[in-house]
Amino acid sequence: MITETKFQIGKNGITGGVIEGLNNALKTHKRIRIAVLKSSGRDRDSIQEMAKSIQSKLDVHCEFRIIGFTIILRRQAGKNKDKV
């Protein structure tokens, strides 16, 4: 069974605190479920942009999948991003 952590993105959107929390959670969990709340704007294009933005800002390489208003991040084993 894969353990899963849950996050929510609200009216403040993707902040430094959200990215820091996701990076910390990805150190111990393989999958993270992010619920996009109504206050953050719930159209499909903005959710796609949020997912791409989160993916580019994380320290580890992840792939994402969007189901409804939920972004599911999955850490790729052994693939860390090279930060310069």
N, C-alpha and C positions, 0 to 999 in steps of 0.2 A: 504494500500500500504506500503510495506516495503522499508524504505530508504536504500540506498546502497552507500558505499564509494568505490572508485576505487584507486588501487595502481598499480605500475609497478615495476618489478624486472628486472634489466638490467645486465650489465657486472660485477658490483661489487657484485652481488648475495645478499644473506641475511646478512645484516649488523645489528649492534646494533640499528642504526637509523631506519631501517625498522621495527624491532621488537617493538621498542618504539612507532613508529607511529601506528602500528597495534593495540597495547595495548590501546593507547589513543582512536583510532577510535572505538574499540569494547566496550568502555564505553558508547558510545552514539548510536551506530548503531548495528543492529542485524546481518547484512550480509555485507561482504566485498568481492569485486571482485579484484583479483590480476592477472594482465596480465604478462605473462612471455615473455620477449622480445627475439629476435633472438640472441642478443649479450650474453645472459646468458646460451645459450645451450638449444636447444629445442627438446630434445628427451624425450620420455614418461617416461623412468626410472628416469631421472634426475628431471623431474617435480614432480614425485611421491615422491622422496627423499626430494625435497624442501618442499613439502606440509607437510610431516611428521616432518621435522625439524622445520618448523614454528609452527606447532601444539604443539610440545614439549616445545618450548621456550615461548609460550604465558602465560600470567597470568590467563586467564580464559579458561574454558574448551570449546573447539570448535570441530565441525566436519567439514571435508572438502570434497569437490567434485571436480573432475577435468573434465572439458569439453574442449577438444582441448588443447589450450595452455593457459588456464585460470584456476586458482584455486579459488574456491568459498568457503570462510570460513563462517560458521554460528555459532553464539554464542548460547550455550545451556543455557537457562534461569535458574538462581539460582544455577549454578554449578561453583564455583570458585575453582581453584587448590590450594592446601595447599602447600605454599612455606616454606621450612625449612631454 
